[in-house]
Amino acid sequence: MAEPTPPAFLPFVVEELRRLHRERRSGTLFATTMNSRLAQFGLDHGEVVFLSFQNSQGLEALEILQEQQTEAGVSRFAEGRHRGPRLLLPPTEELLNLLQAGPGHPPPVTQPGAATLTHHVKVVVEQELTEIIGPIAGMLCRDLWGSVESLDEALTVLGKELPDPAQVEGFRQNVIRRLG
């Protein structure tokens, strides 16, 4: 009796990530190729916030992953809060489409200020602002989220609330450092 053929790695990973995204799960998906190469995807409420493959992270890992033409090995999803770093990545749907498209579709160049305002980005911005101005930061941020579209825009608007230019630059750098 013939053994069933394992699924191709990328379609398997994309399908698994789409399911986790739909279910808004948090944790880390570990997936190996048939030749024992490990990919890790950190998820926060269904959004991919971390990606590593072959000692590379972020967009570099995405490019390497796109070229994988191998079968899937084993995979496991570890439920819970992703504890690794959070990287600047394309929005999850775009990232999954890039993985599905395969080689020849380079990932976008993501500038730190162009990051989308995901839940995690908003939390980091609010935490850093709270360090400077205290609890009123939460109210300022909640009032702001519906009127800005990028991290850069949010940092510019919130920076106007700070009296000292050194605080503005420190705030911006701390947010970008934590997100990068």
N, C-alpha and C positions, 0 to 999 in steps of 0.2 A: 504494500500500500504506500502510495507516494505521500510525502510530507507536504502540508500546505505551504505555498510560497509566502514568505513574509511580505508585508506591505512595503511599498517604497517609503523611505524615511520622511522626506518633506511632506508628501500628502498626509501621511499619518500624523505628523507633528501639527500641521496646520489644522486638521480636523479636530485634534485633541484641544488645541488652543482656542479654536472657535467655540467648542462646547464649554470650556472653562470661562470664556469671555461672556457667552450668553448667560451662564449661571452666576456670573459676577463673583467668582471664587477668588480667594486669596491663598497664596502659598507658592510653592516652587514645583514646576514640572521638570523632572529629570528624564531625558530620553537619550538612548544610545543608538548608534548605528550598528550594523552587523559586524563592523570591524572595530568595535569598542571605542568609538569616539563619543564623548559626552557633550550634550547640549543642555543648558539650564535656562529656564524661562521663569523669572519672578513675576508674580501677578499680585495686583492689589485691586480688589473688587472687580476682577475681570480684565483690568488694564495691564498690559505687559509693561513692566517698569525696569526689568533687568533681562539681559540676554548675554550668554557666554557660550563660546564654542571654540575648541582647540586653542586654549590659552589667549583668546581674544574676547573682547567685550564690545557691546554696543553695535554701532554701525559696521565696524570692522568684522565682528562675528557674523552679522547679518550677511555681508558679502560672501564670506566663506561658506556659510550655510546654504546660500542660494545655489552653490555649485555642487552640492552633495547629490550624487547619483547612486546611492546605495540603499540597501534594505534597512528597515527599522529593526532594532534589537529589542531591548526591554525598555519599559518606561514606568515611571511611578510619579504620582502627584502627592507631595507632602503638604497637607492642609495647614493653614495657619498664616500668621503674618510673615511676609517675606522679610528676612533679616539682612539681606545683602544690600549693596549700594543701589541707588536708583539712578538710572542712566537717562540721558536725553535721547529718546527714541521717537520715531514717527508714531502718530496715533495708532492704536492697536489694529484697527481695520486696515489701515494702510500697510502696516508691517506684515500682517498676514497675507495681504494681496501680493506684496513683494516676494515673500517666501514662496507663495504659490506660483508666481510668474517664473521663478527660477533665474538662471544666469542671463546676463544681458540687460537686466533691469536694475541699475545701480540705485542704492538707497539715497534719499535726499541728504544734502548737507544741512545738518541741523545746527543752527546757531543757538547759543544758550538763551538769548532773549526771545527767540521765536518759539520757544516751547509752548505747547498748548496748556491751557489752564485745567489740568486734571485735578482730581481731588487731592492727590499727594502734593502737587505744586502749590495749591492754595494753602494747604496745611503748613508747608515749609515757610511760605511768605508770611502767613499770620504769626507763626512762632518767632520768626526773626524780628518782625515788627514789634511783637509783644516784649521782646528783650529790650527794646529801645524806649517805647512809650507806654508800656504797661497794658492793662486790660482793655483799654479803649481800642486797641488794635483790632480786636475781634469785630467790633461794630463797624469800624472803617472798612475792613475787608469785606464784610457781608454786604455793605452798601455798594462796594466797588465791583464785585464779581459779574453782575449783569451788564456792566457798561464797558468792559474791556475784553479784548480778544486774544491778547498774548501776554506772556510774562513780562516782556520789555515794557509794554504799555502799563501794566499793573505797577511795576517798579517805579516808573516815571511818575504816575499819579500819586502813589503812596509816598514817594520821596518828597513831594511838595508839602507833605504834612510834617516833615522833620525840619527843625529850625537850623541845624548845623550842616553845612555841605559835607563835612567829614563823616557825619552820621549817614547821610544819603549814600555816599560811596561805600562805606562799610556795610550798610544794609544790603546794597546791591551785590557786593562781592560775597557776602556770607550766604545769600540765597543761591547765587550761581555756584558757589563752592559745594554747598550741600546737595544741589541737584546734579552736579556734574560728576 
